[in-house]
Amino acid sequence: MKPTTRSRLLDHFRKNQTASVKELSRLMELTGSDIRHHLAILESNNLIEVVGQRQEGRGRPDNIYGLSSRLLGDGLDKLAGALFDVWLGGASGQVQEAGLRSVARRLAGAVDDKAPVTQRLVRTVERLNELHYQSRWEAGATGPRLILGHCPYAALVVAHPELCRMDAFLLETRLGSAVEQTAKLQLSDKGLPFCAFVAIKY
């Protein structure tokens, strides 16, 4: 089966790392507008991205494309895991808790202790979503319930379950209230894992 233009483009980037529209146009014997069309689709699917610019003659610099960071992957989960092992590996429970609280405070950002409860909940959800938790809150009989629809540390949490305690400390910092975890990577109706916390002593 003949490879598609897009698969040929991806193969080119895997072998050569980068290319401009002009280079690809010459190589594949397609017009610049055809190449731009295929690159736009690959870019919208998060497979390639603009990695730089190069001046080729007069006029504006040309964009240089390469495989996306998502497609290439990174070693951040391995690095973070190693840092956790070194930092908290042999630490006592007290030292671990102090460290996790400190990281949680840093992640929590600015907090307005005097804001009304509802406003604090809304701002907490906004902050969590900035951190990629896909969170929301809902009223509950025992107190407000915060649902975290995505774990941004999923690659680490099995080896480092203490990250769940860090989430709790983050919520406590934002809300000014103790929280209790009521669900951990539980499957939703859509089959997606989520975590939930209930604010207590509000």
N, C-alpha and C positions, 0 to 999 in steps of 0.2 A: 504494500500500500504506500502511495506517495506521501511523504511527510507534508503537513500543512505549513503555510508560511509562518504561522506563530510558533510551531514546534521547531522549525528551522532557526527562527530568531533566538529562541531559548537555547538551542544547541550552540549557536554562535556565542552567546553570552557565557555559557558554561566553559567553552574552550578558550575564548579570547577576553573574557571579563567585561570589556566595555566597547562601545561603538557609537558613532553619531548617525544621524539619519542619512547623511551623504554617503558614509561608508557602507551602510546597509543597503542603500539604494543601488550603489555600484555592484556590490557583491551579489545581490539577489536579482538584479536586473528588473527592479520595480521602480515606479515613480516615487518621488519623495512623499507625495500625499498618500500613496498606498502604504508605504512604510509607517508614516505617522499614524494612519488609521489602526494598523495592527499593534503598534506600540501603545497607543491610547487604550486599547482593549486589555493588553497585558498589564498596563499600569493600573487600570481600574480594578483588575483582579488581584492586585498586590503581588504580581510576579516579577515586575521590573520597577525601577525608579530612576530618576535623574540623579546621577552620582557626581556630576561636575559640569563644567563648561569649557569649551575650547574655541579659540579664535581661528577660524579657517577663512582667510581672506578678509575682505571688507565687510562692514555691517555688524550686526549683533553676533555675539558668540553663539556657537551651536551647543545645544544640550548634549551631554554625553550620558548614555544609558548603561545600566548594568542590572544584574539580578538584584531583587529587593532584599533588604535585611531579613525580612520574614522568611524568604525562601532559602537564603544562605544559612540562617540560624545564627546562634551565638552561644557563648559558654557562660552566660550570666548565671544560670541555675547552678552550674558546677562551682563557679566562683563564690556565689552567695552561700552555697552549702559548705564549702571549705572554710569560709569566713566564720560561719556559725559554729563549726566544729572547733576552730581555733579559739574563738571568743568565749563560747559557753561550754565547750567540751567537758572540762573538769571542774566547772564552777559549782558552788553550792547553790541550793534552791534560792536562798536569799539574794545572792549575787545575780543569778539568772533573772529573778523577778525584777530587780532594780534595773538591769540592762534592758529587759523587754519594755518596762515602763518608760525608760528614757527614749527608746526608739519610737514607741507609740506616741509620746508627746511630740516628737519631731514630725512624725507623719500627720498628726492631728491638725497641725497648722494653728492659726490664730483662733482663739475661742472667746466668745462673749458670754461670760458667766451670768450676766444680768438679763439676758434675752429670755422672753417667755418660752415655755416648754415646746410648744409647737414650732416656734421659730428655730429653736436649737435642733429639733429633729430634722426639719427641712434642711438646715445648713449642714448637719451631719451627713445626710444623704448626699448632698451636693459634693461635700469633701470626699466621701467614699467613692463617688462616681468619678471624681478627678483622679482617684487612685485605682480606677478600673474594677471596682467591686460589683458594678451593676446592681446597686442596692435600692431599696425602697423601704418605707415604714408604713405600718398600719396600726390602728388602735386595737387593743386587746383587753380582755377582762382583768388580767393581772398587771397590765401596764403596756406601754408602747412596745411594739415588736419590730425589730429591724431585720430585714431579710437581705442577705448578701447572695446575689444570684450568680456570682462568679468569684472564684478564688484566684487573685492575681499571683499567688505564690504556690499554685497547685504542683509545680514541678519540685517543690521543696518540702511540702507539708507532711508527706509520709515519713521522711527522714527527720523532719523537725516539727513535730506536732506542737511545740511551744509557740509556733506562729499563731495558733488559735488563741492562746492567752494574750499575745500581743494585740490581736484584733479586739479582744475584750477590753484591754487597757486603753486602746485607741478610742473605743466607744465611750468608756467611762470618762476619759479626758474631755471629749466633745460634749457629752450630755451632762456632766457633773452629777452622775448617778451610777450606782453599782449596776452591773448587767449580769445576766445568767445566760449561758449558751443552752439553747433548747433543741437545736438541730445541727448536726455536723455532716456535711456532704450527703444529706438526705435527698432522695430523688423527688423532683416535683412531678406534677401531673403530666408535664411535657417530657419527663424522663431526664431532666437536667439536674445535676447536683446543686444544692444550696445549703447555706448555713443560716441559722437564725439566733438572735439574741433578744431577750426581754429585759427592758429597763425596770429595775426594782428600786424600792425606797425613793420613789420620785416625790 
